Amino acid sequence: QLQVAESGGGLVQAGGSLRLSCTAPEPLRFDAVGWYRLAPGKEREMVSCISGVGDVTNIADAVNGRFTTSRDNAKNEVYLQMTRLGVEDTAIYYCAVQEGHKFVNGVIHCDRTRAWGQGTQVTVSS
């Protein structure tokens, strides 16, 4: 089982920014990687998805324009840059390493997760 680790969560005021990082002891460059979040009382939702080489991304409508995802395969890290955070972004954020890549009509999807991180808490205060 691939061990995935997230970091970078914390407490931030509304309007602030955070950058989450995801890494693993094995190379991630061959796999798409997604970020998901789970907020209290809500279902888990995909936030972003990025291809193995980082040239294709998919950002959820709820965070589009505020969040971006990127990766540095030399460091074996995947990032979620979050800006203009609001209280509605409070959640546990999970890194999800995918089984290869999945494209539907040219859009990359991260719904074939083979390994999850333990999650990192993001709390946005008003």
CORRA-V740276 format. One record per residue. N is the residue number from 1. RES is the residue in one small letter. PHI is phi in whole degrees, 0 to 359 (* if undefined). OMEGA is omega in whole degrees, -180 to 180 (none if undefined). D_LAST is the distance of its C-alpha to the last C-alpha in Angstrom with 1 decimal. Layout:
BEGIN
n->N res->RES phi->PHI omega->OMEGA d_last->D_LAST
n->N res->RES phi->PHI omega->OMEGA d_last->D_LAST
END
This chain:
BEGIN
n->1 res->q phi->* omega->180 d_last->38.6
n->2 res->l phi->292 omega->178 d_last->36.6
n->3 res->q phi->268 omega->-179 d_last->34.0
n->4 res->v phi->248 omega->-177 d_last->30.8
n->5 res->a phi->229 omega->174 d_last->28.1
n->6 res->e phi->257 omega->174 d_last->24.5
n->7 res->s phi->208 omega->174 d_last->22.6
n->8 res->g phi->106 omega->178 d_last->19.7
n->9 res->g phi->289 omega->179 d_last->16.8
n->10 res->g phi->164 omega->180 d_last->14.3
n->11 res->l phi->257 omega->-179 d_last->10.9
n->12 res->v phi->218 omega->177 d_last->9.0
n->13 res->q phi->282 omega->177 d_last->6.1
n->14 res->a phi->305 omega->-177 d_last->5.3
n->15 res->g phi->93 omega->-179 d_last->8.8
n->16 res->g phi->276 omega->-177 d_last->10.5
n->17 res->s phi->227 omega->172 d_last->13.5
n->18 res->l phi->214 omega->172 d_last->15.4
n->19 res->r phi->237 omega->176 d_last->19.0
n->20 res->l phi->265 omega->178 d_last->20.4
n->21 res->s phi->235 omega->179 d_last->24.1
n->22 res->c phi->225 omega->177 d_last->26.7
n->23 res->t phi->212 omega->-179 d_last->30.3
n->24 res->a phi->206 omega->180 d_last->33.3
n->25 res->p phi->286 omega->178 d_last->36.7
n->26 res->e phi->252 omega->-180 d_last->38.5
n->27 res->p phi->301 omega->180 d_last->38.4
n->28 res->l phi->256 omega->-168 d_last->35.8
n->29 res->r phi->292 omega->-179 d_last->37.3
n->30 res->f phi->270 omega->-172 d_last->39.3
n->31 res->d phi->238 omega->167 d_last->36.5
n->32 res->a phi->293 omega->179 d_last->33.6
n->33 res->v phi->225 omega->179 d_last->30.3
n->34 res->g phi->247 omega->169 d_last->27.3
n->35 res->w phi->244 omega->176 d_last->23.7
n->36 res->y phi->238 omega->174 d_last->22.5
n->37 res->r phi->220 omega->179 d_last->19.4
n->38 res->l phi->228 omega->179 d_last->19.2
n->39 res->a phi->258 omega->-180 d_last->16.2
n->40 res->p phi->304 omega->177 d_last->16.7
n->41 res->g phi->76 omega->-179 d_last->19.0
n->42 res->k phi->237 omega->176 d_last->19.6
n->43 res->e phi->278 omega->177 d_last->22.5
n->44 res->r phi->296 omega->-180 d_last->22.6
n->45 res->e phi->227 omega->176 d_last->22.4
n->46 res->m phi->284 omega->179 d_last->23.8
n->47 res->v phi->259 omega->-177 d_last->21.5
n->48 res->s phi->202 omega->178 d_last->24.3
n->49 res->c phi->212 omega->-180 d_last->27.9
n->50 res->i phi->223 omega->-180 d_last->30.1
n->51 res->s phi->287 omega->-176 d_last->33.9
n->52 res->g phi->300 omega->180 d_last->35.8
n->53 res->v phi->266 omega->175 d_last->36.6
n->54 res->g phi->84 omega->-176 d_last->33.3
n->55 res->d phi->270 omega->-179 d_last->34.8
n->56 res->v phi->229 omega->178 d_last->33.3
n->57 res->t phi->227 omega->175 d_last->29.7
n->58 res->n phi->221 omega->-178 d_last->28.0
n->59 res->i phi->244 omega->-180 d_last->24.3
n->60 res->a phi->298 omega->-178 d_last->22.8
n->61 res->d phi->304 omega->-175 d_last->22.1
n->62 res->a phi->297 omega->-177 d_last->18.5
n->63 res->v phi->237 omega->-178 d_last->17.8
n->64 res->n phi->300 omega->-177 d_last->20.8
n->65 res->g phi->93 omega->179 d_last->20.3
n->66 res->r phi->243 omega->-178 d_last->17.2
n->67 res->f phi->249 omega->172 d_last->18.8
n->68 res->t phi->224 omega->176 d_last->22.3
n->69 res->t phi->237 omega->179 d_last->24.6
n->70 res->s phi->208 omega->179 d_last->27.5
n->71 res->r phi->209 omega->174 d_last->30.0
n->72 res->d phi->235 omega->-175 d_last->32.4
n->73 res->n phi->289 omega->175 d_last->35.3
n->74 res->a phi->294 omega->178 d_last->37.1
n->75 res->k phi->264 omega->-177 d_last->34.4
n->76 res->n phi->59 omega->-179 d_last->34.1
n->77 res->e phi->230 omega->175 d_last->30.3
n->78 res->v phi->237 omega->-173 d_last->28.0
n->79 res->y phi->238 omega->168 d_last->24.6
n->80 res->l phi->233 omega->178 d_last->21.4
n->81 res->q phi->268 omega->-176 d_last->19.7
n->82 res->m phi->243 omega->179 d_last->16.1
n->83 res->t phi->235 omega->180 d_last->14.7
n->84 res->r phi->47 omega->-178 d_last->12.0
n->85 res->l phi->293 omega->176 d_last->9.9
n->86 res->g phi->236 omega->-178 d_last->7.6
n->87 res->v phi->301 omega->180 d_last->6.3
n->88 res->e phi->290 omega->178 d_last->10.0
n->89 res->d phi->271 omega->177 d_last->11.3
n->90 res->t phi->298 omega->-176 d_last->10.8
n->91 res->a phi->183 omega->167 d_last->14.5
n->92 res->i phi->269 omega->-178 d_last->17.6
n->93 res->y phi->254 omega->-176 d_last->19.2
n->94 res->y phi->240 omega->171 d_last->22.9
n->95 res->c phi->271 omega->-175 d_last->25.6
n->96 res->a phi->230 omega->179 d_last->28.6
n->97 res->v phi->278 omega->-174 d_last->31.9
n->98 res->q phi->267 omega->172 d_last->34.1
n->99 res->e phi->273 omega->180 d_last->37.8
n->100 res->g phi->68 omega->-179 d_last->38.9
n->101 res->h phi->227 omega->175 d_last->37.7
n->102 res->k phi->224 omega->177 d_last->37.4
n->103 res->f phi->241 omega->174 d_last->37.6
n->104 res->v phi->233 omega->-178 d_last->37.7
n->105 res->n phi->52 omega->176 d_last->38.8
n->106 res->g phi->82 omega->-180 d_last->37.8
n->107 res->v phi->257 omega->-180 d_last->34.3
n->108 res->i phi->280 omega->-179 d_last->33.5
n->109 res->h phi->235 omega->178 d_last->32.2
n->110 res->c phi->243 omega->179 d_last->31.0
n->111 res->d phi->233 omega->175 d_last->32.1
n->112 res->r phi->232 omega->-175 d_last->34.9
n->113 res->t phi->286 omega->177 d_last->33.1
n->114 res->r phi->253 omega->178 d_last->35.5
n->115 res->a phi->204 omega->178 d_last->33.2
n->116 res->w phi->249 omega->169 d_last->29.6
n->117 res->g phi->279 omega->-178 d_last->27.6
n->118 res->q phi->277 omega->178 d_last->26.1
n->119 res->g phi->95 omega->176 d_last->22.5
n->120 res->t phi->226 omega->-174 d_last->19.7
n->121 res->q phi->279 omega->171 d_last->16.3
n->122 res->v phi->241 omega->180 d_last->13.2
n->123 res->t phi->237 omega->180 d_last->9.9
n->124 res->v phi->249 omega->-180 d_last->6.7
n->125 res->s phi->262 omega->-178 d_last->3.8
n->126 res->s phi->274 omega->none d_last->0.0
END
